[in-house]
Amino acid sequence: MKKFALTLVLILALNAAGAIAAAALSDRGEVPFSYWISLIFIAALTYIVHRQLIAANEKRAQLFVTYFMGALTVKLFLSVILLVAIGLTAKEELAFTAVGYMIAYALFTAAEVKDLLPRMKNER
């Protein structure tokens, strides 16, 4: 679990650096506050979902795929709610935040799958 947490921190730092660079290269100048909120939200959500999936895999490994698909659905649904809320409250920040959020979502999900796949193979 510590290795996964370090991976999350690394992805978080790379996303933050990329957002700062993108804002500096564009005419925006600074990264919107909503982006930082969304980045922390997806990192925390990924960590919580990952812990729950590991616990589910240890309890009933034969239902792991069901738990995994359900967790991804919940994660995606909560992401949509967050982006809609940002769109309603800070419309001018939505484009930057949504693009950055989707990049972070993809990277965090890839890291999660990479960490969970060997655990599934070990259970068989």
C-alpha positions in Angstrom: 0.0 0.0 0.0 2.9 2.3 0.7 4.2 1.8 -2.9 0.8 2.8 -4.2 0.6 5.9 -2.0 4.1 7.0 -3.3 2.8 6.4 -6.9 -0.2 8.6 -6.1 2.1 11.4 -4.7 4.3 11.2 -7.8 1.3 11.4 -10.2 -0.1 14.3 -8.1 3.3 16.2 -8.3 3.6 15.6 -12.0 0.0 16.8 -12.6 0.6 19.9 -10.5 3.8 20.6 -12.4 2.1 20.1 -15.8 -0.8 22.4 -14.8 1.6 25.1 -13.6 3.5 24.8 -16.9 0.3 24.9 -19.0 -1.0 27.9 -17.2 2.4 29.7 -17.6 2.5 29.0 -21.3 -1.1 30.1 -21.9 -2.5 33.5 -21.4 -4.2 32.4 -18.2 -1.2 33.1 -16.0 -2.2 31.0 -13.0 -3.8 27.7 -12.3 -7.5 28.0 -11.3 -8.4 27.2 -7.7 -11.0 24.7 -8.9 -8.2 22.7 -10.5 -6.4 22.2 -7.2 -9.7 21.2 -5.5 -10.4 18.7 -8.3 -6.9 17.3 -8.2 -7.0 16.7 -4.4 -10.5 15.2 -4.8 -9.5 12.6 -7.4 -6.3 11.7 -5.5 -8.2 11.1 -2.3 -11.0 9.3 -4.1 -8.6 7.0 -5.8 -6.8 6.2 -2.6 -10.1 5.4 -0.8 -11.4 3.3 -3.6 -8.1 1.4 -3.8 -8.2 0.6 -0.1 -11.7 -0.7 -0.4 -10.9 -2.8 -3.4 -7.9 -4.4 -1.6 -10.2 -5.2 1.3 -12.8 -6.6 -1.0 -10.2 -8.8 -2.8 -9.1 -10.2 0.5 -12.6 -11.0 1.6 -14.1 -12.5 -1.5 -11.7 -12.6 -4.5 -14.3 -14.2 -6.8 -16.4 -11.0 -6.6 -13.4 -8.7 -7.2 -14.3 -7.8 -10.8 -17.8 -6.8 -9.7 -16.4 -4.7 -6.9 -13.9 -3.1 -9.3 -16.5 -2.2 -11.9 -18.8 -0.8 -9.3 -16.0 1.3 -7.8 -15.1 2.7 -11.1 -18.7 3.6 -11.8 -19.0 5.4 -8.5 -15.7 7.2 -9.1 -16.8 8.3 -12.5 -20.2 9.4 -11.2 -18.7 11.5 -8.4 -16.3 13.0 -11.0 -19.2 14.1 -13.1 -20.9 15.6 -10.1 -17.7 17.6 -9.3 -17.2 18.8 -12.8 -20.9 19.9 -13.1 -20.6 21.7 -9.8 -17.5 23.5 -11.0 -19.2 24.4 -14.3 -22.1 25.9 -12.4 -20.0 27.9 -9.9 -16.9 28.8 -11.9 -17.7 28.5 -15.6 -14.6 30.4 -16.8 -12.4 27.8 -15.0 -14.2 24.8 -16.3 -12.2 24.1 -19.5 -8.8 24.2 -17.8 -10.1 22.2 -14.8 -11.9 19.6 -16.9 -9.0 18.8 -19.2 -6.6 18.6 -16.3 -9.0 16.5 -14.3 -9.5 14.0 -17.1 -5.7 13.6 -17.5 -5.4 13.1 -13.7 -8.3 10.7 -13.7 -6.7 8.6 -16.5 -3.3 8.5 -14.8 -4.7 7.6 -11.3 -6.9 4.9 -12.8 -4.0 3.4 -14.7 -1.9 3.4 -11.6 -4.7 1.7 -9.7 -5.1 -1.0 -12.3 -1.4 -1.5 -12.4 -1.3 -2.1 -8.7 -4.4 -4.2 -8.5 -3.7 -6.6 -11.4 -0.8 -8.5 -9.7 -3.0 -8.9 -6.6 -5.7 -10.5 -8.8 -3.3 -12.9 -10.4 -1.9 -14.0 -7.0 -5.4 -15.0 -5.8 -6.0 -17.4 -8.6 
